[in-house]
Amino acid sequence: MLAGCGTSYYFDGRVLPPSKLVNRVLIAIQNPGAISRGALQIVDAYYDVRGGYNGTPASFSIGGFGGALPITIQSMPEEQFGAVYGAGDGSFTLIDYAGEKTSGTVGNIPNPSASVFITRNRAFVFAANQAAHVFTVVNQSLNASIALGLPNVYRVSVNPGGSVALAFVQNSPYVYYPRQLSTAQSLSYSGGPSTWPKAAVDCEPQNAPTWCLLQMQSPDGIDATGNSYGAPLSFDHPIKAVFSADGSTAYILSCGPECGGNTAAYTRVPIAPMIFLQGQYSGLLPTTGALPGLTVVIPGGASNALVDSSTMYVVGQEPQQINGQTLFGGNLTVVNLANNTISSSAAISDGQPGTVSRILEADDNTLWIAMTGCTIGVRYATNPSAGYGCLTMYNTSTKQVMLLEPYIGDATGIAAVTGLHKLYAAEGGQVYIYSTKDGSSIDNQYVAVTGTAYDVAYMDAITDGDNTVY
C-alpha cells in the first residue's frame, strides 16, 4: 500500500492551517513590546493556551503583521480571511486565515478613520474620516480610491451581501449612500417640490465611471440617471444600520436622547434603491406606502442591534434623572419584526452614550453585549457595590440577564467560540474567558497577553454570522 501526505481538511473544505489548530481565537494587541506597536496573536480556544500542546512553539501569531494600535478585527471565517484596522497608522491589513499570515493591505484610506469595512468578496472598502470630512470608496479590482466630501461623517454600515454602504454624519438627521453611475448629468435636482434637497451630495466625474454620494430619500420615483427620489428621509440622530435576514431591508437606528436628540427608534428602509453598483437591481422600487411600521420608537435607546430571523435585539442607553442630573442606564429591547412590536426589555450594563457597543450570539441561547464607559452610568452613580461591569450575558430563552462582575475595565471585544460553550472577551486590556452555560469565569492564565488586548475574533467559526456587530 502507498500513502501520501496530500492536503488535510478539517471541515467545510477548509485547509488545516500551519498551527494545526482547529479552534483559533485571534487577539488584536496594542503595544506588545518596546519595538512593536501592534501584533495579532492566535490562541487555542479548545485548550485555552497560547502555544502548542507540548509547549512548542511557545506561541502562534499572524506572520507579517505590522499595523500600529489595532482596534478592530472584521472577521469573515466563511471566506477564511479577516481585516484589521490599525488606529496608530491608518493601516487596513487583510489576514489569510488558512495561511495564518497577512495577504496585503488596502491603501488610500484617510487616517484616522472612525469606521472601516470591507465587503466579503474583497471588492470594495468603505471608510469614514470625520476629521477630513471624507467618505472614501476603495475599488480593489481597479486599485482606485474615490473620496466623496461629507462633513462630519463618522460611521459606515455595510450589508452582508456587500451591495449597500450607508454613511452616517454626527448630529445630522440624514443618511447617505454611494452609487456608481454612468453619468453625473441631471443630478443637481431630483424632482419633486423645490423644498426637497438635492439628491447628489457629491459627485466625482473625473473617475470613470462616476461615483456619487446621495442622500437617502423615499423611493417614490426614478430620475434621469436611474436613481430613486422622493421626500427626504429624516431621522433623530441616526448612528448605524443593521439588515434583515433576507437582505431586503435596512433598519436605521436613531440613538435619540443619548446622542443629544429626542426619540430613539429604528426605521425600516428598502435597500434596493441604495445598491451601489449600477444595474445590480432591476425590480420595482417600493414606495413609502409599502413600508408597514416604518418607524418604531425604542424607549430604552437604540445605538446597536442584532437581527436573528424575525427578532431584533436593540441595545442602547436610556436617560434617567438621578439627583437632578441626567444619567444613562443600559437597556436591551427585544423586537418582534413580524409585527414591529416590542416584546420585552431588560436592564443591562451601562455604557458611554452614543457609542456603538459590541453584541453577538453564542451557545446556550445566550446574547452578549460589551460596553465601554460603564463607570459613568446609573449603576455606578447609585449603587456601585451592586456591580457595574461592562459585559452582559442575556439568555434569549428565559429572557434573564446575568451581569459578569466585578468591574475589570472597558469591554472592547468579544468572540463566541461556538460549539465549545465559551466566550472570549477583551476587557480592561486583557483576555478573559467565560462559560456560556452559566457565565462563570474560565481560567485565562495561559491566554493572557503582554500589551493591551483590544479585540478578539473566532477564526474558525462556521459562519460569518459569528462575528462581533460593531
PLY file of the C-alpha trace (Angstrom):
ply
format ascii 1.0
element vertex 470
property float x
property float y
property float z
element edge 469
property int vertex1
property int vertex2
end_header
0.00 0.00 0.00
1.09 3.56 -0.72
0.23 6.61 1.37
0.77 10.26 0.60
0.77 13.39 2.70
-1.75 15.20 0.50
-3.72 18.04 1.99
-5.61 17.91 5.27
-9.09 19.39 5.54
-10.87 19.68 8.84
-14.36 20.91 7.93
-16.26 22.80 5.25
-13.40 22.23 2.84
-11.05 24.43 4.86
-7.35 23.67 4.83
-5.66 22.78 8.11
-3.59 25.89 8.99
0.15 25.85 9.77
-0.52 25.92 13.51
-2.69 22.79 13.13
-5.18 24.40 15.49
-8.86 23.99 14.65
-10.35 26.32 17.27
-8.40 29.56 16.90
-9.14 32.88 18.54
-7.33 35.89 17.09
-6.34 38.66 19.51
-5.51 42.22 18.40
-2.82 43.50 20.77
-1.62 47.07 21.13
1.95 47.82 22.25
3.04 44.20 22.79
6.67 45.30 23.23
9.13 48.14 23.16
9.61 47.83 19.40
6.20 46.83 18.02
3.04 48.92 18.38
0.76 46.11 17.31
0.51 42.32 17.00
-2.02 39.63 16.15
-1.72 36.60 18.40
-3.51 33.26 17.95
-4.58 31.10 20.90
-6.00 27.60 21.00
-9.56 28.08 22.24
-10.07 24.35 22.83
-7.38 24.07 25.49
-7.21 27.84 26.21
-3.47 28.05 25.67
-1.26 30.33 23.57
1.22 27.68 22.36
1.50 24.08 21.24
0.18 21.28 23.44
3.74 20.31 24.42
4.94 23.90 24.74
6.34 24.02 21.20
6.01 26.52 19.71
5.61 28.88 22.64
3.07 30.99 20.78
1.27 31.44 17.46
0.79 34.70 15.60
-0.11 36.18 12.22
3.06 36.40 10.16
3.94 39.72 8.55
1.57 41.92 10.55
2.98 45.37 11.29
-0.05 47.57 11.92
0.07 50.04 14.79
-2.57 50.04 17.55
-5.04 47.54 16.02
-8.56 48.24 17.27
-10.97 46.15 15.17
-10.99 42.70 13.58
-13.60 42.33 10.87
-13.77 38.54 10.74
-15.14 36.50 7.81
-14.49 32.83 8.62
-16.56 31.52 5.69
-14.22 33.33 3.31
-11.22 32.43 5.52
-9.97 35.97 5.87
-10.18 38.95 8.17
-9.37 42.63 8.05
-7.67 44.55 10.85
-7.69 48.32 11.21
-4.77 49.98 12.96
-5.64 53.32 14.53
-1.99 54.22 15.02
-1.02 54.35 11.35
-4.34 54.02 9.50
-3.37 50.61 8.12
-6.08 48.21 6.95
-4.48 44.78 6.77
-6.01 41.68 5.21
-5.40 38.41 7.07
-5.23 34.99 5.40
-6.77 32.62 7.94
-5.67 29.46 6.11
-2.05 30.59 5.86
-2.03 32.50 9.17
-0.30 35.42 7.52
-1.09 38.80 6.05
-2.29 38.98 2.46
-1.76 42.64 1.68
-3.03 46.00 2.83
-5.67 48.38 1.50
-4.19 51.75 0.65
-5.59 55.23 0.19
-7.72 55.16 3.35
-7.53 58.52 5.15
-6.18 58.29 8.68
-7.70 58.27 11.19
-10.93 56.65 10.00
-13.54 56.12 12.70
-15.23 53.29 10.78
-13.85 51.00 8.05
-15.48 47.96 6.40
-14.60 45.63 3.54
-17.14 43.60 1.54
-16.95 39.83 1.83
-15.83 39.47 -1.79
-12.99 41.96 -1.02
-14.03 44.08 -3.98
-14.79 47.30 -2.08
-13.71 49.05 1.10
-15.67 51.93 2.66
-14.26 54.31 5.26
-15.48 57.34 7.20
-12.97 60.03 8.16
-14.56 62.64 10.39
-11.50 64.87 10.62
-11.03 65.10 6.86
-14.81 65.20 6.20
-14.40 62.44 3.61
-16.31 59.25 2.82
-13.92 57.00 0.89
-14.74 54.21 -1.56
-11.85 51.91 -2.50
-12.36 49.75 -5.59
-9.92 46.89 -5.02
-10.13 45.44 -8.53
-9.21 48.78 -10.11
-6.90 49.87 -7.29
-8.85 53.13 -7.27
-9.83 55.31 -4.35
-12.78 57.72 -4.62
-13.04 60.47 -1.99
-16.54 61.89 -1.54
-16.92 65.00 0.59
-19.26 64.65 3.59
-18.61 66.91 6.60
-18.55 65.12 9.99
-19.12 61.65 8.54
-18.21 59.22 11.31
-19.76 55.81 10.75
-20.23 53.29 7.95
-22.62 50.33 7.76
-22.30 47.70 5.01
-24.87 44.97 4.37
-23.76 41.29 4.48
-24.16 40.91 0.73
-21.74 43.76 0.12
-24.06 45.69 -2.17
-25.08 48.62 0.04
-22.98 51.01 2.14
-24.53 53.68 4.35
-22.76 56.75 5.73
-23.76 58.48 8.96
-22.97 62.06 9.94
-22.66 63.09 13.57
-25.50 65.33 14.78
-27.26 65.13 11.40
-30.80 63.85 10.68
-29.81 62.41 7.29
-28.24 59.21 5.97
-26.19 58.96 2.77
-25.12 56.24 0.37
-22.68 55.96 -2.58
-23.67 54.87 -6.08
-21.66 54.21 -9.17
-23.26 55.99 -12.14
-22.71 56.12 -15.86
-23.10 59.89 -15.85
-23.29 62.78 -13.41
-25.77 64.73 -15.53
-29.15 65.81 -14.16
-28.09 65.08 -10.60
-28.33 68.65 -9.36
-32.03 68.20 -8.68
-34.01 65.01 -8.20
-37.56 66.22 -8.85
-40.48 66.96 -6.57
-41.13 70.17 -4.57
-38.39 72.78 -4.53
-38.10 72.31 -0.76
-36.61 68.87 -1.29
-32.81 68.68 -1.09
-30.59 67.74 -3.99
-30.19 64.02 -4.48
-26.43 64.21 -5.06
-24.30 65.48 -2.19
-21.00 64.99 -4.01
-20.05 63.52 -7.40
-16.63 62.75 -8.79
-16.94 62.93 -12.59
-13.18 62.62 -13.05
-13.48 58.98 -12.01
-14.64 56.53 -14.64
-17.34 55.54 -14.21
-18.69 58.30 -11.96
-19.32 57.79 -8.26
-21.83 59.95 -6.40
-22.82 60.28 -2.78
-26.60 60.56 -2.47
-28.95 61.49 0.33
-31.42 58.82 1.38
-34.89 59.73 0.10
-38.21 57.96 -0.15
-38.11 55.78 -3.31
-41.22 57.23 -4.93
-39.81 57.92 -8.39
-36.84 57.47 -10.73
-34.79 60.36 -12.14
-32.95 60.55 -15.48
-29.91 58.74 -14.07
-31.87 55.79 -12.68
-31.77 56.97 -9.07
-34.85 56.90 -6.89
-36.15 60.12 -5.42
-38.92 61.26 -3.15
-39.46 63.05 0.14
-36.22 63.29 2.15
-35.96 60.74 4.96
-35.12 62.34 8.28
-34.07 60.55 11.47
-33.31 61.52 15.07
-29.51 61.29 15.15
-29.05 58.13 13.03
-25.97 56.20 14.14
-25.84 52.91 12.17
-27.86 50.31 10.27
-28.45 46.60 10.61
-30.05 44.43 7.95
-32.84 41.89 7.68
-32.10 38.19 7.28
-33.20 38.19 3.64
-31.14 41.29 2.89
-34.03 43.35 1.55
-34.39 45.81 4.42
-32.12 48.13 6.36
-33.06 49.09 9.90
-31.75 52.58 10.55
-31.04 53.09 14.26
-31.70 56.55 15.69
-29.92 56.98 19.01
-32.09 59.94 20.02
-31.52 61.16 23.62
-28.12 59.53 24.11
-26.85 61.47 21.08
-28.49 64.77 22.00
-31.83 64.11 20.31
-35.36 63.39 21.44
-36.54 59.92 20.42
-34.70 56.64 19.96
-36.15 54.39 17.26
-35.49 52.17 14.28
-36.78 52.82 10.77
-37.36 50.27 8.01
-35.89 51.26 4.65
-35.67 49.11 1.46
-32.09 48.66 0.33
-32.84 48.25 -3.40
-32.56 51.97 -4.29
-29.20 52.17 -2.49
-27.34 49.31 -4.17
-24.10 51.00 -5.14
-23.29 49.30 -8.47
-25.46 50.39 -11.40
-27.56 47.62 -12.91
-27.49 45.26 -9.92
-31.19 45.73 -9.24
-33.87 45.55 -11.91
-37.07 45.11 -9.90
-39.73 47.61 -8.96
-38.91 50.01 -6.17
-41.33 50.09 -3.23
-42.86 53.35 -2.12
-43.24 54.66 1.40
-46.80 53.33 1.39
-45.41 49.80 1.06
-43.39 50.04 4.26
-45.59 48.91 7.17
-44.46 50.06 10.60
-41.96 52.46 9.05
-40.64 53.80 12.38
-40.78 52.06 15.77
-39.91 54.01 18.92
-37.47 52.28 21.31
-37.73 53.98 24.74
-34.67 52.15 26.08
-32.32 53.55 23.45
-31.05 52.36 20.07
-27.35 52.59 19.23
-26.71 49.00 18.15
-28.74 45.93 17.21
-28.56 42.32 16.11
-31.11 40.66 13.82
-31.89 36.96 14.29
-34.59 35.85 11.85
-37.76 37.69 12.93
-36.28 39.01 16.18
-34.15 42.09 16.63
-32.19 42.79 19.81
-31.72 46.54 20.21
-29.13 47.94 22.62
-29.00 51.50 23.86
-28.74 53.86 26.81
-31.90 55.18 28.47
-31.79 58.64 30.11
-32.75 58.79 33.78
-32.91 61.66 36.25
-30.71 60.95 39.28
-30.44 63.68 41.92
-31.23 66.35 39.36
-28.66 65.00 36.91
-29.30 63.15 33.67
-27.51 59.81 33.66
-27.87 56.89 31.27
-28.65 53.27 32.00
-28.01 50.37 29.64
-31.07 48.73 28.15
-31.84 45.79 25.86
-35.08 45.85 23.87
-36.39 42.72 22.12
-38.43 43.47 18.99
-40.73 41.17 17.02
-40.02 42.13 13.41
-43.05 40.22 12.13
-45.31 42.93 13.53
-42.75 45.58 14.58
-43.68 45.48 18.25
-41.61 45.40 21.42
-41.89 42.03 23.14
-39.68 42.65 26.19
-36.87 44.73 27.62
-34.20 44.34 30.28
-31.64 46.49 32.07
-28.05 45.68 31.07
-24.58 47.15 31.63
-24.35 50.91 31.29
-22.16 52.44 28.64
-20.94 55.62 27.03
-23.99 57.35 25.44
-23.88 57.50 21.66
-21.21 54.82 21.41
-21.82 51.67 19.39
-21.45 48.67 21.69
-20.42 45.13 20.74
-23.13 42.48 20.53
-23.24 38.83 19.39
-24.95 35.50 19.98
-23.24 32.47 21.49
-24.02 28.92 22.63
-26.72 28.03 25.16
-29.22 30.63 23.90
-27.06 33.50 25.08
-26.65 37.03 23.81
-23.58 39.01 24.91
-23.22 42.79 24.98
-19.91 44.57 25.58
-19.85 48.19 26.71
-17.28 50.91 27.25
-17.56 53.79 29.73
-19.70 51.80 32.18
-18.37 53.80 35.15
-20.33 56.90 34.10
-23.78 55.28 34.14
-26.66 54.89 36.56
-25.35 51.74 38.26
-22.07 53.27 39.36
-23.71 56.51 40.48
-26.50 54.92 42.52
-25.23 51.60 43.86
-21.64 50.77 42.88
-21.41 47.99 45.47
-24.00 46.02 43.50
-21.68 45.86 40.50
-21.26 47.87 37.34
-19.34 45.60 34.98
-19.18 46.26 31.24
-20.16 42.80 29.98
-23.71 41.42 29.94
-24.93 37.89 29.29
-28.60 37.64 28.32
-30.45 34.34 27.96
-32.71 34.63 24.91
-34.83 31.68 26.05
-35.55 32.67 29.67
-35.19 36.40 28.94
-32.99 36.75 32.01
-29.88 38.91 32.37
-26.65 37.94 34.12
-24.05 40.64 34.66
-20.47 39.50 34.94
-18.74 41.10 37.89
-16.59 42.63 39.23
-15.71 45.57 37.03
-12.41 44.92 35.26
-12.41 47.66 32.62
-13.97 48.54 29.29
-15.17 45.57 27.24
-13.77 46.37 23.80
-14.07 43.00 22.07
-16.00 39.72 22.31
-15.88 36.45 20.35
-18.22 33.46 20.64
-16.36 30.14 20.44
-19.39 28.22 19.23
-19.62 24.51 19.97
-17.30 24.85 22.96
-19.68 26.90 25.12
-17.19 29.70 25.60
-16.92 33.40 25.07
-13.60 35.22 24.76
-13.56 38.88 25.76
-11.07 41.75 25.69
-11.71 43.67 28.91
-9.52 46.27 30.51
-6.77 45.43 28.04
-6.59 41.71 28.89
-8.20 38.49 27.60
-10.86 36.75 29.69
-12.91 33.60 29.07
-16.47 32.89 30.19
-18.74 29.87 30.10
-21.93 30.40 28.11
-23.65 27.81 30.31
-23.72 29.91 33.47
-21.49 32.95 32.87
-18.75 31.67 35.16
-15.11 32.57 34.54
-12.73 30.08 32.91
-9.02 30.08 33.75
-7.31 32.60 31.44
-3.73 32.44 32.71
-2.45 30.69 29.60
-4.05 33.13 27.14
-3.13 36.35 28.96
-1.17 38.67 26.67
1.66 41.15 27.02
0.41 44.54 25.93
-3.19 45.71 25.58
-5.73 43.26 24.16
-8.31 45.32 22.28
-10.34 42.99 20.07
-10.88 39.25 19.60
-12.34 37.08 16.83
-13.10 33.37 16.41
-11.25 32.46 13.22
-12.82 29.02 12.87
-16.47 29.89 13.25
-18.81 28.02 10.92
-20.48 31.17 9.55
-19.78 34.86 9.17
-22.71 35.45 11.50
-20.40 34.50 14.36
-18.87 37.94 14.41
-18.99 40.99 16.59
-21.54 43.53 15.39
-19.73 46.87 15.55
0 1
1 2
2 3
3 4
4 5
5 6
6 7
7 8
8 9
9 10
10 11
11 12
12 13
13 14
14 15
15 16
16 17
17 18
18 19
19 20
20 21
21 22
22 23
23 24
24 25
25 26
26 27
27 28
28 29
29 30
30 31
31 32
32 33
33 34
34 35
35 36
36 37
37 38
38 39
39 40
40 41
41 42
42 43
43 44
44 45
45 46
46 47
47 48
48 49
49 50
50 51
51 52
52 53
53 54
54 55
55 56
56 57
57 58
58 59
59 60
60 61
61 62
62 63
63 64
64 65
65 66
66 67
67 68
68 69
69 70
70 71
71 72
72 73
73 74
74 75
75 76
76 77
77 78
78 79
79 80
80 81
81 82
82 83
83 84
84 85
85 86
86 87
87 88
88 89
89 90
90 91
91 92
92 93
93 94
94 95
95 96
96 97
97 98
98 99
99 100
100 101
101 102
102 103
103 104
104 105
105 106
106 107
107 108
108 109
109 110
110 111
111 112
112 113
113 114
114 115
115 116
116 117
117 118
118 119
119 120
120 121
121 122
122 123
123 124
124 125
125 126
126 127
127 128
128 129
129 130
130 131
131 132
132 133
133 134
134 135
135 136
136 137
137 138
138 139
139 140
140 141
141 142
142 143
143 144
144 145
145 146
146 147
147 148
148 149
149 150
150 151
151 152
152 153
153 154
154 155
155 156
156 157
157 158
158 159
159 160
160 161
161 162
162 163
163 164
164 165
165 166
166 167
167 168
168 169
169 170
170 171
171 172
172 173
173 174
174 175
175 176
176 177
177 178
178 179
179 180
180 181
181 182
182 183
183 184
184 185
185 186
186 187
187 188
188 189
189 190
190 191
191 192
192 193
193 194
194 195
195 196
196 197
197 198
198 199
199 200
200 201
201 202
202 203
203 204
204 205
205 206
206 207
207 208
208 209
209 210
210 211
211 212
212 213
213 214
214 215
215 216
216 217
217 218
218 219
219 220
220 221
221 222
222 223
223 224
224 225
225 226
226 227
227 228
228 229
229 230
230 231
231 232
232 233
233 234
234 235
235 236
236 237
237 238
238 239
239 240
240 241
241 242
242 243
243 244
244 245
245 246
246 247
247 248
248 249
249 250
250 251
251 252
252 253
253 254
254 255
255 256
256 257
257 258
258 259
259 260
260 261
261 262
262 263
263 264
264 265
265 266
266 267
267 268
268 269
269 270
270 271
271 272
272 273
273 274
274 275
275 276
276 277
277 278
278 279
279 280
280 281
281 282
282 283
283 284
284 285
285 286
286 287
287 288
288 289
289 290
290 291
291 292
292 293
293 294
294 295
295 296
296 297
297 298
298 299
299 300
300 301
301 302
302 303
303 304
304 305
305 306
306 307
307 308
308 309
309 310
310 311
311 312
312 313
313 314
314 315
315 316
316 317
317 318
318 319
319 320
320 321
321 322
322 323
323 324
324 325
325 326
326 327
327 328
328 329
329 330
330 331
331 332
332 333
333 334
334 335
335 336
336 337
337 338
338 339
339 340
340 341
341 342
342 343
343 344
344 345
345 346
346 347
347 348
348 349
349 350
350 351
351 352
352 353
353 354
354 355
355 356
356 357
357 358
358 359
359 360
360 361
361 362
362 363
363 364
364 365
365 366
366 367
367 368
368 369
369 370
370 371
371 372
372 373
373 374
374 375
375 376
376 377
377 378
378 379
379 380
380 381
381 382
382 383
383 384
384 385
385 386
386 387
387 388
388 389
389 390
390 391
391 392
392 393
393 394
394 395
395 396
396 397
397 398
398 399
399 400
400 401
401 402
402 403
403 404
404 405
405 406
406 407
407 408
408 409
409 410
410 411
411 412
412 413
413 414
414 415
415 416
416 417
417 418
418 419
419 420
420 421
421 422
422 423
423 424
424 425
425 426
426 427
427 428
428 429
429 430
430 431
431 432
432 433
433 434
434 435
435 436
436 437
437 438
438 439
439 440
440 441
441 442
442 443
443 444
444 445
445 446
446 447
447 448
448 449
449 450
450 451
451 452
452 453
453 454
454 455
455 456
456 457
457 458
458 459
459 460
460 461
461 462
462 463
463 464
464 465
465 466
466 467
467 468
468 469
